């Protein structure tokens, strides 16, 4: 219990311009043991509402199933209902 695993890693590289350092942005999606995203501590209700709206749009377009929607939306609903 309490373990987590990474689900997706993306790396964006920005080249260095004269007089500046190269920049790299690393994004890692971390999931708990039930494959739910581990939320950032600062994630607030407005962000959670936006995520649910995005997921609902994907469901309405048939991109994700209703079951996938409910599974993905659950952690965000928990934030809203706190």
ZAMARGU-4260 file (C-alpha; in steps of 0.2 Angstrom, whole numbers, plus 5000, padded with zeros to 4 digits):
<rodrens>
0) 5000/5000/5000 | 5005/5018/4997 | 5016/5013/4982 | 5016/5023/4966 | 5022/5020/4948
5) 5025/5031/4934 | 5013/5030/4919 | 5020/5042/4907 | 5036/5052/4905 | 5038/5066/4892
10) 5053/5077/4889 | 5053/5094/4880 | 5070/5101/4876 | 5072/5119/4872 | 5089/5124/4863
15) 5100/5137/4871 | 5101/5154/4863 | 5117/5164/4864 | 5120/5170/4882 | 5107/5158/4889
20) 5107/5140/4896 | 5098/5126/4887 | 5081/5121/4896 | 5073/5104/4898 | 5055/5102/4905
25) 5052/5084/4912 | 5034/5079/4915 | 5030/5063/4924 | 5013/5056/4927 | 5013/5046/4944
30) 4999/5034/4947 | 4994/5025/4964 | 4991/5006/4965 | 4974/5008/4958 | 4981/5017/4942
35) 4973/5034/4948 | 4984/5049/4945 | 4993/5055/4961 | 4987/5073/4962 | 4998/5088/4965
40) 4997/5095/4982 | 4992/5112/4975 | 4978/5106/4963 | 4963/5116/4968 | 4945/5115/4964
45) 4945/5125/4948 | 4958/5114/4940 | 4948/5099/4946 | 4932/5106/4938 | 4942/5109/4922
50) 4949/5091/4921 | 4931/5084/4924 | 4925/5095/4910 | 4938/5089/4898 | 4935/5071/4903
55) 4916/5073/4900 | 4920/5081/4883 | 4930/5065/4878 | 4916/5054/4884 | 4903/5063/4874
60) 4914/5062/4859 | 4915/5043/4861 | 4934/5044/4864 | 4933/5036/4881 | 4919/5025/4888
65) 4908/5030/4903 | 4918/5017/4914 | 4934/5026/4909 | 4926/5043/4913 | 4921/5038/4930
70) 4938/5030/4934 | 4947/5045/4928 | 4936/5058/4936 | 4935/5050/4953 | 4951/5059/4960
75) 4945/5076/4954 | 4928/5074/4961 | 4936/5070/4978 | 4945/5087/4977 | 4928/5096/4973
80) 4919/5088/4987 | 4932/5091/5001
</rodrens>
